[in-house]
Structure formats: structure tokens, C-alpha cells
């Protein structure tokens, strides 16, 4: 899928149903992430990061650039762009924001707003080692194939929660990141359910 087809599908499809891992609750910590896509050799790639092992929260997990919404951020979009700049050196003026998806609620206590944006120009990665161990890309066409995405239900505190998974090469993308990728793919699919 190239940029033109992505724009068309993104703008014309009704929102796919969100499957959050938890019910909305006012005490959830507000956060935002950037689902950043850039075109490489005619194919869209999704930018992902791997968190360092020394972090207390979600060490070693694969995620989108993003983080907690700060009081100084104008909104969730501002948070996602600021965090991408801080974590991987992606300057905010280099991102064309296409929109946001409804917040994804996690059973680990976060209310995460996914911000979808196209990277306008190639950029040099500048990783913040305190936040990011590695940055890599995932071909959108790969993750669009339904057989590459699956989910299981896990029991936590007496309730079953859906947990999404995507295997790519030697990597396991799971949890909120995989769920948001699944939502994006279902949104881009013409037969996505409402």
C-alpha cells in the first residue's frame, strides 16, 4: 500500500470497533502515541521502538513513540509529536497528522490516544537511550494480512481480557501496540465492521 491508497482508505472508512483491554475509568493515566508511517521503496512502513530493559514500566516491549500527556501539551496530538521528537528525533514539522483513533484503555492503567501521521521526509534517527533501545519499521502490507495478527484472552483479577499479538521476523509485538495496529488494519480494510 502506498501513501495515496493509505490516505484514501484512512479517510473514507468508518471507524472499526475498538477493543480495549479495560473499561474506561477516570483514574487511568492519559497518554498518546504516534502511529507514524513513512514510504520506503513504494511501500508504507510503520515506525516502532523497543523499550530498554532497565525501565520499570513495560521493559523490553515494542511500542510506538509516545508517552504521558503533560500539562504543557496542547492535546494528545501535541503529546505524540513531542514524544516522537524526544524519543527518536522525528521533528514534529516532519509529520502530517491525519487524525486520531479513540483512546485505547489498558488493564495496566493507561488511556492511550493513537495519533496517525505520515512522515513527510526521511530523517536521521536520534534515539534517547533512556527511553528507546532500538527503532525499526514494520511493513504495513505485512501487518494488514489477517493471518499475521491474532489475539488470546487472559484472565486477570477475575475478568478475561483480549490481548493482541503480531509476530514479525524475530520480534513479538503484543498488548496495546498490537491492538492499535490491529485497529488500524481493520480501519483500512473496506469490509471493516462498524
C-alpha positions, 0 to 999 in steps of 0.5 A: 500500500502506498501513501495515496491508497493509505490516505484514501482508505484512512479517510473514507472508512468508518471507524472499526470497533475498538477493543480495549483491554479495560473499561474506561475509568477516570483514574487511568493515566492519559497518554498518546502515541504516534502511529507514524508511517513513512514510504520506503521503496513504494511501500508504507512502513510503520515506525516502532521502538523497543523499550530498554530493559532497565525501565520499570514500566513495560521493559523490553516491549515494542511500542510506538513513540509516545508517552504521558500527556503533560500539562504543557501539551496542547492535546494528545496530538501535541503529546505524540509529536513531542514524544516522537521528537524526544524519543527518536528525533522525528521533528514534529514539522516532519509529520502530517497528522491525519487524525486520531483513533479513540483512546485505547484503555489498558488493564495496566492503567493507561488511556492511550490516544493513537495519533496517525501521521505520515512522515513527510521526509526521511530523517536521521534517527536520534534515539534517547537511550533512556527511553528507546533501545532500538527503532525499526519499521514494520511493513504495513502490507505485512501487518494488514494480512489477517493471518499475521495478527491474532489475539488470546484472552487472559484472565486477570483479577477475575475478568478475561481480557483480549490481548493482541499479538503480531509476530514479525521476523524475530520480534513479538509485538503484543498488548496495546501496540498490537491492538492499535495496529490491529485497529488500524488494519481493520480501519483500512480494510473496506469490509471493516465492521462498524 
